Amino acid sequence: MIIALIDSNNEELDITNSFIKNEIQKYTSNFIIEKIDNPLTLDFNKYYDVLFLEIEMPKDGIELAKEYLKYHKTTKIIFISNNIERVFDTFDVHPFYFIKKEYLKSTISKVIKSLINKIDINNAYISVKTNIGLIDIKVNNIKYIKCDKHYCLFFTTDKIYKVRDTIINILLKITSKNFSRIHQSIIVNWQYVEEFKYNTIKIDQEYLPISRTYLAECKNYYQNFIKN
């Protein structure tokens, strides 16, 4: 999961970052939070799963969210602000939540729990960059992913997608517990694993190697997946 935290007040930015980080790590270690203290530097070409925004900034937070959503419609928007008078203005971007900043500490836990549940459901999508532009791929339809430097091949239930990204970024985008890394360049969805033998996994007649680094972890994943 890739998160952008946007607030022009650096002190409040650090406090908010700490609260969010403490809550998210209860559910997953596959996340990164990028702190942005200048809203004008937000990169519209970069995909974030979630934007946490203050409203009162040199660049209005609501307008910033509107602009970003033109490029990434599946991104969740969460406002953190004491400017309660503008709650109704935020409806234009259909925010996932509006948190009053003075109640952040007591509210953030339930917001993050709700957010994780929303993103982690089987119908979740990830936005990726292909040679035809940005597309959304249903996470549950991904069988496995092979990566080579700056490109990854997504093997899904309907076709293969060539995506310009790194394996580290892909792991951050996929929060589902059904996925794990089995090799320096391979991620698998355990739902589609047909066979696990020695240091090899079989999916759709394809035999994928498990590196020694991930072998013990893969055995645990497989055993837990079978039990559940």
RATAJO-V972476 format. One record per residue. BURIAL is I if it has 9 or more other C-alpha atoms within 8 Angstrom, else O. Layout:
burial=BURIAL
burial=BURIAL
//
This chain:
burial=I
burial=I
burial=I
burial=I
burial=I
burial=I
burial=I
burial=I
burial=O
burial=O
burial=O
burial=O
burial=I
burial=O
burial=O
burial=I
burial=I
burial=O
burial=I
burial=I
burial=I
burial=O
burial=I
burial=I
burial=O
burial=O
burial=O
burial=O
burial=O
burial=I
burial=I
burial=O
burial=I
burial=O
burial=I
burial=I
burial=I
burial=I
burial=I
burial=O
burial=O
burial=O
burial=O
burial=O
burial=O
burial=O
burial=I
burial=I
burial=I
burial=I
burial=I
burial=I
burial=I
burial=I
burial=I
burial=I
burial=I
burial=O
burial=I
burial=I
burial=I
burial=I
burial=O
burial=I
burial=I
burial=I
burial=O
burial=I
burial=I
burial=O
burial=O
burial=I
burial=O
burial=O
burial=I
burial=I
burial=I
burial=I
burial=I
burial=I
burial=I
burial=O
burial=I
burial=O
burial=O
burial=O
burial=I
burial=O
burial=O
burial=I
burial=O
burial=O
burial=I
burial=O
burial=I
burial=O
burial=O
burial=I
burial=I
burial=I
burial=O
burial=O
burial=O
burial=I
burial=O
burial=O
burial=I
burial=I
burial=I
burial=O
burial=I
burial=I
burial=O
burial=O
burial=O
burial=I
burial=O
burial=O
burial=O
burial=I
burial=O
burial=O
burial=O
burial=I
burial=I
burial=I
burial=I
burial=I
burial=I
burial=I
burial=O
burial=O
burial=O
burial=O
burial=O
burial=O
burial=I
burial=I
burial=I
burial=O
burial=I
burial=I
burial=I
burial=I
burial=I
burial=I
burial=I
burial=O
burial=O
burial=O
burial=I
burial=I
burial=I
burial=I
burial=I
burial=I
burial=O
burial=O
burial=O
burial=O
burial=I
burial=I
burial=I
burial=I
burial=I
burial=I
burial=I
burial=O
burial=O
burial=I
burial=I
burial=I
burial=I
burial=I
burial=I
burial=O
burial=O
burial=O
burial=I
burial=I
burial=I
burial=I
burial=I
burial=O
burial=I
burial=I
burial=I
burial=I
burial=I
burial=I
burial=O
burial=O
burial=I
burial=O
burial=O
burial=I
burial=O
burial=O
burial=I
burial=I
burial=I
burial=I
burial=I
burial=O
burial=O
burial=O
burial=O
burial=O
burial=I
burial=I
burial=I
burial=O
burial=O
burial=I
burial=I
burial=O
burial=O
burial=I
burial=O
burial=O
burial=O
burial=I
burial=O
burial=O
burial=O
burial=O
burial=O
burial=O
//
